[in-house]
Amino acid sequence: MIKDVEQYPDVYQKERAERFGVCQKALCHTLKKMGLTYKKTLPPVPK
């Protein structure tokens, strides 16, 4: 799972959960337990 997060850092948790065949809540719990909480990278807002 760590490699998946490194390879696809901007994937939604729902998409990642579908790829692993688990529910989103289970994935969220596992990521937090592993210390892999993250926020999606957003492009800068033009001024």
N, C-alpha and C positions, 0 to 999 in steps of 0.2 A: 504494500500500500504506500509506503514511503516513496518508492520509485515512481509510482503513478502520480502522486502529488507533485513530485519534482518535475516530472515530464509534462504534466498538464496542470499547472498551477491555477489557471483561470476557469477550470471546469466547475459548474455548479455542483453542489453536494448531491442533488437529486440525480444528475447525470452519472456521477461517480457511483452512487448507490446502485443504479440500474446496471452499470457495467460489472459490479461485483456481485449482483444478485441478492442484495440485502435492502432493508428499508432505510430511508434517509435518517431516521432517528438512531438506528444502530450504528450507521456510519458516523454520524455526528459524535455519538458517545465514544466510539473507538478513536476518532481523531483527537478528541479532547484528552483521552486517556494517554495517547501517545505524545501529547504536547504539540500537536500539529494544527492548532487553530490558525485560521488565516482569513484574510479579507480579499475579495477579488481586486485585482489591479484595474483601476479606472484610468482612462486617458485624461490628460490635463484639460481643463476647461479653458477655451480661448477667451481672452479678455476683450 
